[in-house]
Amino acid sequence: MSNVNGREGIDFQVKVLERSGIGSETCMPTSLHEIPPRGSLDDTRKEVEMVLFTVVEDLLSKHKVDPKSIDILVSNCSIFCSTPSISSMIINKFGFRSNIKSINLSGMGCSSGILSICLAKDLLKVHKNSLALVLSMEAVTPNGYAGKKKSMLLPNILFRMGGAAILLSNRKQDKDMAKYELEHLVRTHIGSDDEAYQSVFQKSDEDGVEGVSLSRALLNVATKALKTNISSLGPLVLPYSEQLRFAWSMIRKKLLFLPRQKGVYVPNFKKAIQHFCIHAGGRAVIDGIEQSLKLHKEDGEASRMTLHRFGNTSSSSIWYELCYLETKGRVKKGNKVWQIAFGSGFKCNSAIWKCISDVDPTKRNAWSDSINLYPIIDDEIPN
């Protein structure tokens, strides 16, 4: 491997990995276990098939859904954009109807899972009495960087295999079966800012080796995007008392000419929301969002444990986190869940779900074989 990334590059990756909060049971494609790693089109397609065929088959069988009853199909995978598309791969494998409305999203980063939900929601408004299947994943195989630039080596360390399948419906007969109702969805894009636009950037290094660069400004960019996002989300979910306290702090700040951040009240979102699913982009991202929202460590538990068990699975990570909360038996009927996702561009997207049924924590999911081992206390995770 030293011939690929250089001795310094290998040492850097080992050092970051030891402090990343990622455990030893995460999954990488078979092709990346080779030396040197393989990243061909066929290898990538095999990875996509392994992940998405598995989750779709599991969802259809678990809920006894006929593939031909699916009316809308939305898939997202940022790096891999093949011909035929990923949506076409699913249609071919499971025999969906010829008049299905299918869309494939690419290049939208780790926030594309909520983008796909948004697109499916809009389509369901137009097409009544329909079922929509949303598939979220990221292909790790073509994402491997074989150069020596440190900012481009970070994705090698953070990203892992994973995917999720979500079934949405606007049919009356499905209401009693549904677990959640989508209450709010807020999208933010601050790509007009050059620093934000370049914070996650696919490019070639000085030697012509392609990869994705993560800039040092990424955490600050994510915090800025989050603040813009919650300025729109807050009035939709917060009680009036919290909104008034925030508004008064802003007025007071302007009247007294206080510094930019000093004196601004951070609303207590825990008065409106019981559970938080923060994109497991990395340990620093989770810590930063907790700090920005004034959350406690236990509020980010699902995100930290997902990062440890599965790594950064990109757009699907927020669904692993929701599964964690369900399997722990913490999501109760009437509770609200806030999914927060970040992605290249730069984007911050939020979805608020209300639990409308009793969730069975014993139902089989990705956490079923290991939930008794979690949470892992901080002392057991290298810092």
C-alpha positions as CSV (number, residue, x, y, z in Angstrom):
1,M,0.0,0.0,0.0
2,S,3.0,2.3,0.5
3,N,3.4,2.3,-3.2
4,V,-0.1,3.7,-3.6
5,N,-0.4,6.4,-0.9
6,G,3.2,6.6,0.2
7,R,4.5,5.9,3.7
8,E,3.4,9.4,5.0
9,G,-0.1,8.8,3.5
10,I,-0.4,5.4,5.2
11,D,0.7,6.8,8.6
12,F,-1.8,9.7,8.2
13,Q,-4.7,7.4,7.5
14,V,-3.8,5.1,10.4
15,K,-3.6,8.1,12.7
16,V,-7.0,9.5,11.6
17,L,-8.7,6.1,11.6
18,E,-7.6,5.5,15.2
19,R,-9.3,8.7,16.3
20,S,-12.3,8.6,13.9
21,G,-14.7,6.7,16.2
22,I,-15.2,4.0,13.5
23,G,-15.2,0.5,14.8
24,S,-13.8,-2.7,13.4
25,E,-17.0,-4.2,12.1
26,T,-17.8,-1.8,9.4
27,C,-18.0,-3.1,5.8
28,M,-15.9,-2.5,2.7
29,P,-16.4,-3.9,-0.8
30,T,-14.5,-7.1,-1.6
31,S,-12.6,-5.3,-4.4
32,L,-11.1,-2.8,-1.9
33,H,-9.6,-5.7,0.1
34,E,-7.3,-6.4,-2.9
35,I,-3.8,-5.0,-3.0
36,P,-3.8,-2.8,-5.0
37,P,-7.6,-2.1,-4.6
38,R,-9.8,-2.6,-7.7
39,G,-12.2,0.2,-8.7
40,S,-13.6,-1.0,-12.0
41,L,-17.1,-0.4,-13.4
42,D,-18.0,-4.0,-12.9
43,D,-16.7,-4.0,-9.3
44,T,-18.8,-0.9,-8.6
45,R,-21.9,-2.4,-10.1
46,K,-21.5,-5.5,-8.0
47,E,-21.3,-3.4,-4.9
48,V,-24.5,-1.5,-5.8
49,E,-26.3,-4.8,-6.6
50,M,-25.2,-6.3,-3.3
51,V,-26.4,-3.4,-1.2
52,L,-29.6,-2.4,-3.0
53,F,-30.9,-5.8,-4.1
54,T,-30.6,-6.9,-0.5
55,V,-32.4,-4.0,1.1
56,V,-35.2,-3.9,-1.5
57,E,-35.8,-7.7,-1.3
58,D,-35.8,-7.4,2.5
59,L,-38.3,-4.5,2.5
60,L,-40.7,-6.2,0.0
61,S,-40.7,-9.5,1.8
62,K,-41.0,-8.0,5.3
63,H,-44.1,-5.9,4.3
64,K,-45.5,-8.4,1.8
65,V,-45.4,-5.8,-1.0
66,D,-45.8,-6.9,-4.6
67,P,-43.1,-5.3,-6.8
68,K,-45.7,-4.4,-9.4
69,S,-47.6,-2.3,-6.8
70,I,-44.7,0.2,-6.7
71,D,-45.7,3.4,-8.5
72,I,-42.7,5.6,-7.9
73,L,-39.0,4.8,-7.6
74,V,-36.4,7.3,-6.6
75,S,-32.7,6.2,-6.1
76,N,-29.7,8.2,-5.1
77,C,-26.0,7.5,-5.3
78,S,-23.6,10.5,-5.5
79,I,-20.4,9.1,-7.1
80,F,-21.6,6.3,-9.2
81,C,-23.8,7.2,-12.2
82,S,-24.0,4.2,-14.6
83,T,-25.8,3.5,-17.8
84,P,-28.4,2.0,-17.4
85,S,-29.1,3.8,-14.2
86,I,-29.4,2.4,-10.7
87,S,-33.2,2.8,-10.9
88,S,-33.2,0.7,-14.1
89,M,-31.1,-2.0,-12.3
90,I,-33.8,-2.3,-9.7
91,I,-36.6,-2.3,-12.2
92,N,-34.9,-5.1,-14.1
93,K,-34.1,-7.2,-11.0
94,F,-37.6,-7.0,-9.4
95,G,-39.8,-6.7,-12.5
96,F,-41.5,-3.4,-11.7
97,R,-44.3,-2.2,-14.0
98,S,-43.5,-0.5,-17.3
99,N,-45.3,2.7,-16.3
100,I,-43.4,3.3,-13.1
101,K,-42.2,6.8,-12.5
102,S,-38.4,6.3,-11.9
103,I,-35.7,8.8,-11.1
104,N,-32.0,8.4,-10.3
105,L,-30.2,11.2,-8.5
106,S,-26.4,11.5,-8.5
107,G,-23.8,14.1,-7.5
108,M,-25.9,15.3,-4.6
109,G,-23.7,14.2,-1.7
110,C,-24.6,12.8,1.7
111,S,-27.7,14.9,2.0
112,S,-29.3,13.2,-1.1
113,G,-31.4,10.8,1.1
114,I,-33.6,13.6,2.3
115,L,-33.6,15.1,-1.2
116,S,-35.0,11.8,-2.5
117,I,-37.7,11.9,0.2
118,C,-38.5,15.4,-0.8
119,L,-38.8,14.4,-4.5
120,A,-41.0,11.4,-3.6
121,K,-43.2,13.6,-1.4
122,D,-43.8,16.0,-4.3
123,L,-44.6,13.2,-6.7
124,L,-47.0,11.7,-4.2
125,K,-48.8,15.0,-4.1
126,V,-49.4,14.7,-7.8
127,H,-50.1,10.9,-8.1
128,K,-52.8,9.9,-5.7
129,N,-53.2,6.5,-4.2
130,S,-49.6,5.5,-4.9
131,L,-46.6,3.8,-3.3
132,A,-43.1,5.3,-3.6
133,L,-39.9,3.4,-3.0
134,V,-36.8,5.5,-2.1
135,L,-33.3,3.9,-2.2
136,S,-30.3,5.6,-0.6
137,M,-26.6,4.5,-0.8
138,E,-23.1,5.6,-1.8
139,A,-20.8,3.4,-3.8
140,V,-17.4,3.1,-2.0
141,T,-15.6,1.2,-4.8
142,P,-15.0,4.1,-7.2
143,N,-14.4,6.5,-4.2
144,G,-11.0,5.2,-3.3
145,Y,-8.2,7.7,-3.7
146,A,-4.8,6.4,-4.7
147,G,-2.8,9.6,-4.3
148,K,-0.9,11.3,-1.4
149,K,-2.9,14.5,-0.7
150,K,-4.2,14.4,2.9
151,S,-7.4,16.2,2.3
152,M,-8.3,13.6,-0.4
153,L,-7.3,10.7,1.8
154,L,-10.0,11.4,4.3
155,P,-12.9,9.8,2.4
156,N,-10.8,6.5,2.2
157,I,-11.0,6.5,6.0
158,L,-14.6,7.6,6.7
159,F,-16.8,6.0,4.0
160,R,-18.2,2.5,4.3
161,M,-20.7,0.2,2.5
162,G,-24.4,0.6,3.4
163,G,-27.8,1.4,2.1
164,A,-31.5,1.9,3.0
165,A,-34.9,1.3,1.4
166,I,-37.8,3.5,2.5
167,L,-41.4,2.9,1.5
168,L,-43.7,6.0,1.4
169,S,-47.5,5.9,0.7
170,N,-50.4,8.3,0.3
171,R,-53.0,5.4,0.2
172,K,-55.6,5.5,2.9
173,Q,-55.4,1.7,3.5
174,D,-51.7,2.1,4.5
175,K,-52.3,4.6,7.3
176,D,-52.7,1.9,10.0
177,M,-49.5,0.2,8.9
178,A,-47.3,3.3,8.7
179,K,-44.8,4.0,11.4
180,Y,-44.1,7.6,10.7
181,E,-45.7,10.7,9.1
182,L,-43.6,13.3,7.4
183,E,-44.4,16.6,9.0
184,H,-41.8,19.0,7.7
185,L,-38.9,19.0,5.2
186,V,-36.6,22.0,4.9
187,R,-33.8,22.2,2.3
188,T,-30.9,24.7,2.4
189,H,-28.2,25.2,-0.3
190,I,-25.4,27.7,0.3
191,G,-23.5,26.9,-2.8
192,S,-23.4,30.6,-3.8
193,D,-20.6,30.9,-1.3
194,D,-17.2,29.8,-2.8
195,E,-15.9,28.3,0.4
196,A,-19.0,26.3,0.9
197,Y,-19.1,25.2,-2.7
198,Q,-15.5,23.9,-2.6
199,S,-15.6,22.3,0.9
200,V,-16.5,18.9,-0.6
201,F,-15.1,18.7,-4.1
202,Q,-14.3,15.9,-6.5
203,K,-11.2,16.7,-8.5
204,S,-7.7,15.6,-9.6
205,D,-4.7,16.2,-7.5
206,E,-1.3,17.6,-8.8
207,D,-0.4,14.1,-10.1
208,G,-3.7,13.7,-12.0
209,V,-5.2,11.2,-9.5
210,E,-8.9,11.6,-9.0
211,G,-10.6,11.8,-5.6
212,V,-12.9,13.8,-3.3
213,S,-11.3,16.6,-1.2
214,L,-12.7,17.5,2.2
215,S,-11.5,21.0,3.1
216,R,-10.5,22.3,6.6
217,A,-13.4,24.7,6.4
218,L,-16.0,21.9,6.2
219,L,-17.1,22.0,9.8
220,N,-17.6,25.8,9.8
221,V,-19.5,25.5,6.5
222,A,-21.8,22.8,7.9
223,T,-22.5,25.0,11.0
224,K,-23.3,27.9,8.7
225,A,-25.6,25.8,6.6
226,L,-27.3,24.4,9.7
227,K,-28.0,27.9,11.1
228,T,-29.6,28.9,7.8
229,N,-31.6,25.7,7.8
230,I,-33.0,26.0,11.4
231,S,-33.9,29.7,10.7
232,S,-36.6,28.2,8.4
233,L,-37.3,25.1,10.4
234,G,-37.6,26.7,13.8
235,P,-40.9,28.6,13.2
236,L,-42.4,25.3,11.9
237,V,-41.6,23.2,15.0
238,L,-40.7,25.4,18.0
239,P,-43.2,26.5,20.6
240,Y,-43.9,30.2,20.6
241,S,-42.0,30.7,23.9
242,E,-38.8,29.6,22.2
243,Q,-39.4,31.7,19.1
244,L,-40.0,34.8,21.2
245,R,-36.8,34.2,23.2
246,F,-34.8,33.9,20.0
247,A,-36.4,36.9,18.4
248,W,-35.8,39.1,21.5
249,S,-32.1,38.0,21.6
250,M,-31.7,39.1,18.0
251,I,-33.3,42.5,18.6
252,R,-31.2,43.0,21.8
253,K,-28.0,42.1,19.8
254,K,-28.8,44.7,17.2
255,L,-29.7,47.4,19.7
256,L,-26.6,46.9,21.8
257,F,-24.3,46.3,18.8
258,L,-23.1,43.0,20.3
259,P,-20.4,40.9,18.5
260,R,-21.7,38.6,15.8
261,Q,-22.4,35.5,17.9
262,K,-22.5,36.9,21.4
263,G,-26.0,37.3,23.0
264,V,-27.9,35.2,20.4
265,Y,-30.2,32.7,22.1
266,V,-30.0,29.1,20.8
267,P,-33.6,27.7,20.8
268,N,-34.1,24.6,22.8
269,F,-35.3,22.1,20.1
270,K,-35.8,19.4,22.7
271,K,-39.0,21.2,23.7
272,A,-40.5,20.1,20.4
273,I,-38.4,17.1,19.3
274,Q,-37.6,14.0,21.2
275,H,-35.0,12.3,19.0
276,F,-32.1,13.5,16.8
277,C,-30.5,11.7,13.8
278,I,-27.4,13.7,12.9
279,H,-25.6,12.6,9.8
280,A,-22.7,10.3,10.8
281,G,-20.2,12.2,8.6
282,G,-17.5,11.9,11.3
283,R,-16.8,12.5,14.9
284,A,-16.1,16.2,14.5
285,V,-19.4,16.7,12.6
286,I,-21.5,15.1,15.3
287,D,-19.7,17.0,18.1
288,G,-20.0,20.3,16.1
289,I,-23.8,19.9,15.5
290,E,-24.4,18.9,19.2
291,Q,-22.5,22.1,20.2
292,S,-24.4,24.3,17.8
293,L,-27.8,23.0,18.9
294,K,-26.8,22.9,22.6
295,L,-27.7,19.2,22.8
296,H,-26.5,16.6,25.3
297,K,-24.2,13.7,24.5
298,E,-27.1,11.2,24.7
299,D,-28.9,13.1,22.0
300,G,-26.1,12.2,19.6
301,E,-25.8,8.6,20.8
302,A,-27.6,7.1,17.7
303,S,-25.2,9.0,15.4
304,R,-22.0,8.0,17.3
305,M,-23.0,4.4,17.5
306,T,-23.9,4.3,13.8
307,L,-20.5,5.8,13.0
308,H,-18.8,3.2,15.2
309,R,-20.8,0.2,13.9
310,F,-21.3,1.1,10.2
311,G,-19.0,4.1,9.5
312,N,-20.1,6.9,7.3
313,T,-22.6,5.3,4.9
314,S,-23.4,8.7,3.4
315,S,-27.1,9.4,2.6
316,S,-28.3,6.2,4.4
317,S,-26.7,6.9,7.7
318,I,-29.7,8.8,9.1
319,W,-31.8,5.6,8.6
320,Y,-29.3,3.4,10.5
321,E,-29.6,6.0,13.3
322,L,-33.4,5.8,13.3
323,C,-33.2,2.0,13.3
324,Y,-30.9,2.2,16.4
325,L,-33.4,4.3,18.3
326,E,-36.2,1.9,17.3
327,T,-34.3,-1.2,18.3
328,K,-33.4,0.4,21.7
329,G,-37.2,0.9,22.2
330,R,-36.9,4.7,22.6
331,V,-39.3,5.8,19.8
332,K,-42.8,6.0,21.2
333,K,-46.1,6.9,19.5
334,G,-46.4,10.7,19.3
335,N,-42.6,11.3,19.4
336,K,-40.9,13.4,16.8
337,V,-37.6,12.6,15.1
338,W,-35.3,15.2,13.4
339,Q,-33.1,13.9,10.7
340,I,-30.2,16.3,9.8
341,A,-28.1,15.6,6.7
342,F,-25.3,17.5,5.1
343,G,-23.9,17.2,1.5
344,S,-21.6,18.6,-1.1
345,G,-22.7,21.8,-2.8
346,F,-23.0,22.7,0.1
347,K,-26.4,21.5,1.5
348,C,-28.1,21.0,4.8
349,N,-31.5,19.3,4.8
350,S,-33.9,18.5,7.6
351,A,-36.8,16.1,7.9
352,I,-39.2,16.0,10.8
353,W,-41.1,12.7,11.3
354,K,-43.9,12.0,13.8
355,C,-44.2,8.5,15.0
356,I,-47.9,7.5,14.5
357,S,-47.8,3.8,15.7
358,D,-46.3,1.6,18.3
359,V,-42.8,0.6,17.1
360,D,-41.8,-3.0,17.9
361,P,-38.2,-3.0,19.0
362,T,-37.8,-6.7,18.3
363,K,-38.5,-6.4,14.6
364,R,-35.4,-7.5,12.6
365,N,-33.2,-4.7,11.2
366,A,-29.6,-3.8,10.7
367,W,-29.0,-3.6,14.4
368,S,-30.7,-6.8,15.5
369,D,-27.5,-8.8,15.8
370,S,-25.4,-6.3,17.8
371,I,-27.8,-3.9,19.6
372,N,-27.0,-5.5,23.0
373,L,-23.4,-4.4,22.6
374,Y,-24.3,-0.7,22.4
375,P,-24.0,2.0,23.5
376,I,-20.2,1.9,23.7
377,I,-19.0,4.4,26.3
378,D,-16.6,7.1,25.3
379,D,-13.7,5.6,27.1
380,E,-13.9,2.6,24.8
381,I,-13.8,4.7,21.7
382,P,-10.3,6.1,20.9
383,N,-10.3,9.9,21.1
